[in-house]
Amino acid sequence: MATYANGKGQVDVPLPAGTERIEISVAKGFEYTPVRQTIRRADFAKVHKVELKRWVNMAAEGWLAADAHLHYDRFSRRADPIWFTMMQGDDLASAHFMYLIGGMVSGEWALQYGYGKKGEASNGGRLLTAGLEYRDGYQGHINLLGMPEIVQPVMAGRGGLPNYPTLDSVLRKTRAKQGLPVVAHGGSLGGKSTVILDGVLGAPDAIEIGNSHLFSLDNWYRLMNAGFFYPPLAGTDLPNFPERDWWQPFLGGMRMYAQVGDKRDFESWKQAIRAGRVMVTSGPMIGLSVNEQPVGSVIHLDKPGEIRLEGRLESPQGITQLELIQNGEATDVPLRNPRAGISSDGITPHDRRFAVTLRRRIHVTESCWLALRGRGIPIQSLKRAQLSPTPYHCSDAVAHTGIIRVIVEGTPIGSRNAKNKLADHLRTQKAFYAERAKYENGEQRTEMLDLFDRALERLK
């Protein structure tokens, strides 16, 4: 159970008769060291003070935390101060709510009192936005953050409904309406997800790679290896998978950071995302620079040569793995091997912090994209909750930077082999959507199949 207290006064907690011992856990996002205390019966009547110490300050560097995937009702603007209080408790600067149909609740739910600007709220330091999650039984799920209107039928391809409109058209409509169109769940949901089709055609602005229970990288990597680049997003997908270990926040248990400086408006947040100034985490803090340039940068080399990488992974909870990702291939960074340019230092148990720094020079002979991926301690509550795990379910704390591109001699990133694999995938999917998908008429079918032809032509 997550409990929020509003104010600075004393909090009284009623206890069942006969209680002999209680545990109090206090967490505030991931930038404060969480505290857990055991209190025995003899001390119940005493006042217990819990102090949280900040171990890192991302906002000081212009990085603001967001939960970009929430499904809760917001019937009235009068209730927004409650959400702001919860966001303050979980150290979130922005939260993005989305209406939807079906899923864990039948019918319509997560209703918003307004959409787009009409559903946006701010208290100066924190931002709420309203949009919707559009879902198709075959094409998959997409998040339309800040979309000012409902796109019907919201839930398509089920109950006799056609697999229409195309997700491509819905994503493009969202951008035209000043929203942020995002592929949800890494494109891992849907009977025949069109994430590759939509990504090749440039329909989304970003790809969500993480939820509380999911860390889905395959489609994102496949697109980037073929030269189609999208920033990563993340959010909890609450109220789905609400399980939390004692040290985790409730909102933003999986979250993203965008480097927006001192801005707090939706437009600045979108611009930071589109520029790739992002990172994703469910616990550890992670960062990367190449030649002193941050994530989102494009570095040009006149000829093959050496580049300087600097990165970090740190957490008060523990670190189990750090990987350097180059064109989708992972290389383990030894956690304790000074000769490889790695240093690992632990602080005292009273105020502990596990930190790994990467300083390395590598020789680059061809254009590539680079990122860091990290892993922290297991999240035991998710291990217990996942009765039928999929390849994308993840019960470890994880972190991933945005990417940095290195262009050598002006040659674009994207191997012919990677493009051929995407083309084979699209041909197979085109046959499926020609034979198995549902349409109301021939025009809808033609519109869908034409998208595959356009994507195949672009890959050429």
N, C-alpha and C positions, 0 to 999 in steps of 0.2 A: 504494500500500500504506500502510495506517495502522499505526503502531507505537506501543505504549504502554509506558512504563517505570514500574515501581512502586518508589518509594523515592527517596532523595536522593543515591545514589551515582553512580559513573561508569557510563556505558553504552558497551559495546564493540560495534561494528558490523563484522561480517566482510564483506570485499569480494572480488569475483572477481579472479583474477590478471589483471594487465595494466591494471587500472583507473587512469586518469590523472586523473580529476576527478569529484567528487561534489557534489551539492547537498543541503543539509539544510534542510528546512522545518519550522517549529514553530508550531503554532496551538493556542490554548486558548479554544474558544468564539469569541464575537464581541466580548468586552469587553476583550480584550488585543490589542495590536498584534502581528500575526504577524511572524515573522522568517524570512528566507531567506538562507542563506550558501552560497557556493561555496568548496570546499576542494580544493586541487590536491595532487598526489601527494607533493610535498616536505613537505607539512604533515600527512600522514595520521597519523603517529605522535604528533602533539601532542594535548593535551587541549583541546577547544574548548568554551567556555562560552557558552550562549545565554541571554540575559536577556529575559523578556517583561515589557512595561510595560502596566499596566492604564490604559486611557484613559477608561473609564466604569465606574461601580459601581452596577448596577441593584439589587443586593440591599440596598444601603444605603437605597434608597427602598422596600424591601419587595417588589421584583419578582423572582420566581424563574423560572429557565428550565426548560423541560420539552420533551422529545421525546415527543409524545402518540401516536406510531404506529410501533411496532417489532414485528418478527416474528423472534424468535430463541428457540431452545430454552432452557428453564431446567429441567433435569431434577432438580436438587438444590439445596437451600438453601445447601449448602457452596460453590457456585460464585458466589453473590451478591457476595462481596467483590471478585471480579474485575470484575463490572459496576460496582460502586461506584468502583473504581479508574479504569475507563474514563470514567465519568461525571465524576469529578474532573478527568481530563485534558481533557475537552471542556466543562467548566464547566456541567454540568447538575445541577439540584437534584432532578429527578424524571424517571423514564423509565417508559413504559407499554407493556407487552408484551401481544401478543394472538395467541392460537392461531387457526389457520384451516385450511381445506381447499382445495386446488387453487391455481391461480395459477402462479407460477414454479416450484413444486414440486408434483408429483402427490401425491395423498393428504394425510394429516394432517401438519402440521408446526408449528413454533413451539410445541411442547408445553410446558406449565407444570406444575411439581410440585404446584401448587394454584391455585385461582381465588378471586377476591374476597379476603377477609381471610387465607385460608389461603395464598395466593400473594403476599401483601404482605410486603415486607422494608424495613427502615430501619436505617441506621447512625447515626441521630441527626440528621445533616445532609442526607441524601439518601434518596429514596423510590423503591421499585420497586413497581409494581402489575401484576396479571395479569388479563386478560379475554379477549375474543375478537372477531374480525371476522366478522360474519355477512354472507353474500352471496347475492343472488338474481340469476339471469340477466337478468331484466327489471327488478325493483324497484330493484336497485342494491346498494351496499355500506354497511354501518353498523358503527361501532365501539362495542363494549360495554365501556367501560373499567371495570375493577374488578368486572365481573359475577361473582358467586360460583358460577355453574353454566353448563355448556355447553347452549346452545339448539340442539336438533336440528331440521333436519338440517345446520346450519351452512352448507352450500352447497346452495341450493335452485334449482329452475327449470332444472336441467340434467340430462342423462342420464336423462330420463324422469321426474324428480321434479317435483311440482307447484310452482307459484309460490305457495307457502304454507309457513309462516304469513305473514301480512301483516307488513311491516316495522313498521307502526304498533303491532301487538301486541307485537313483540319489543322495540321501544324502550320501551314503557310497562312491560313486565315488568322491564327493566333498572333503570329508575328505582325501581320498587317494591322491588327487591332491593338498593337503596342503591348501584347503579352509576351511571355517567354515560353516558347514551345520546347518541350523536353520529352525524350523517350524515357519511359519509366522502367524501373527494375532491370536496367541493362539490356532491355529487349528480350529478357528470358521468359516472359509470360506470353500467352497466346499460342494457339495450336500451330500456326505457321507465321511467326512474328516477321513483320516487314521491316525490322530495324535496319537490315543491310540495304534494302531498297531505299528506304527513307534517308539513310545516311549518305548513300552514294549520290542521291539527288539533292542533298543539302537542305532538306526540309526542317530538321530540328535545329535548335541553337545549342543544345547540350544533351548529354546522356547521363541519366541517373545511374550510378554504379553501386550505391549502398543504401540498404534499409536496416532496421534493427536486426533483422534475421538473415540478411542477404548481402552478398558481396559478389557482383557479377561483372567480370572484366572481359570475357571472351569476345563479345561482339564489338566492344569499344576498341580493343587491341586490333582486331581484324580490320576494322575500318581505317585505323590510323596507319597500319602497315601498308595499306593500299593508297594512302595519301589523303584520307578524309578525316579531318581533325575536329574533335568536339571536346569542350571542357567537361570535367566530371562534376556531377551534383550528388547530393545525398540528403536523406531525411528519414524519419523513423517509420513512416506509414502507419502511425498510431491512428486508431486504437488496435490495429493488428499487432500481434506479438508484443504485448506490454511487459513481458517478463524483464526484470532488472536484477542485477546483483547489487549488493549494498552500496557500492562505490559509484554507481552510475546515476546520472540525472534521468528524470522521466522524459520530459521533452528534450529532444536533441541527444538521445542516447546514441544515435548515429547522426552526425551533423556534418555540415560543410562550412568552410570559411572562405570569404571573398575579401580581397584587399581593396577596400573602397575609401581608404583614408578617413577623413572626418565626415563623410557623407552618410546620410541615413534614409535616403529616399529610394524608391523602387527603381527609378531610371538609372541611378548610379550603380545600384546592385546589379542590374542587368548588364550594364556596360563592363563592369569588372568581370562578370562571368564570361561574356563574349570575348573579352581580351585574354581569357585563360588564367587570370590571377586568382586561382582557387586551390583548395586542398580539401580532403575528405578524411574524417576520422570517427572512430567509435571509442576513442580513448587517448592514444599517443599523439603527440604533436610532431609534425614532420615538415621538413622544408628542404629545398634544393635550389642551387644557383649554378650556372655554368658561365665561366669567364665573368663572374660577378653580376651576371644578369639573372633576374628572377624567373619563376615559372610564367609561362605565357610569352616569353621572348622567342625571337627567331634570330639565330646567330649565323652570320655568313662568313665562310672561309674561302679565300681565293684559290686555295689548293689544299690537299690533304695536310693535316697538321695536328698539333696537340691542343687540347682544351683542358681547362681546370674545373673540376667539379668540387663543390662544397655542399654538404648536406648534414641533416641532423634528424635524429629520432629520439624523443625523450618522453618519459612518463614516470609518475610516482608509483605506478602499479607494477611495473616490470616490462621488460622487452625480451622477446624470444627470437626475432628475426628482422633483418634489414636486407633489402634486395635492391640492386641497381637494375633498372629496366631499360634496355636498349632495343628499339624496334620489337618490343614484345617479349624479348628473351631476358630471363631473370638470371642475375649473377649474385650469389650470396655474398654479403659483406661480413667477414669474420667479426664477431663482436669484441674479441680480444686478440688483436694482432697488430701491434704498433708498427711492424715492418711494412704492413700494407697501407699505412696511413690512417689507421683506425685507433681511436682511443675510447675507452669505456670507463666511466667513473661513477661510483655510487656514493651518495651522501649518507650521513649517519642514519640509523633506523628511525630516530625520532623525527627527522625531517628529510626523509629519503627521496632521492630522485635518480632514476636510471637514465643515463644519457649516452648516446653513441654519436660520434661525429665522423663524417666522411670527408677526407681531403685526398683527392686523387687526380692525377693527370692521365689522360688516355689519348691515344693516337686515333684520329678519325680519318678514315680513307674514303667514306661515302656518306651521303646525307642520311640523317637518322633523327629519331625522336628519343628523348631521355626522360626518365622519371624515377622517383624513389617509392618503394612500397615497403611498409613495415607491419609487424605483427606484435601484439602484446599478449597479455595473459588471457586464458580462456574465460568466457562468460558462462558460468555454470548454469544459470537459470535458463539460458537458451539451449544448452546441451540437453537439459531435461525436457524442454518444450518441443524440441524437434523430433517427433515420433517417426516421421518419414522424411529424412533429409534428402535434399537434391544436391547436385553438384554446386549450386549457387548458395546454398544455406551456409552460414558462417557463424560459428559460436565463439570465435576469438575476437578480441579487440584488434582492429585493423586501422591502417592509415595509408593514404596514397596522395602524392603530390599531383598537381597539374603537370603539364609537360613543357619541355623546352625543345625546340627544333634547331638542328644544326644543318645548314645547307652548305654543301661543298661544291665549289665550282658552278654554282647556279643550278645544280641538278635537283629536281623535285624529289621528295621522299615518296616511296611507293614502289615496291618491287613488282616485276611482271608476274612472278609466281603468286604473290598475294592478290593481285588483280584477277588473275585467272581463276583462283579459288572462289573469289566473290562472283565472278561471271558464271561459274558452274552452279553455284548456289542460286543465283537469280534465275537461271534457265529452269532448274528444278522447281523453284517456287512459281514461276510463270505457268508451268504445266499444271501445277496444283490449282492455282487461282483460275485457270481456264476451265478446269474439269470439275472441281469440287466446291468452289466458293458459291455463295448465293447472291443473285442479283435480281432486281425487279424488272430489268429490261436489258436489251442489248447495249444501250448507250453506257450503262454503268459498267458492264463487263468490258467494253472497249476502253473506257477510261482507265480501268485498273490495269489491263494488259499493256496499254500504251506506256504506262509508267515503267514497266520492266524493259520495254524496248529502249526507252530513253536512257535508263540506267546502264544497260548493256552497251549502248553507243558511247556513253560517257567513259566507261571503262576502257574502251578501245583507244 
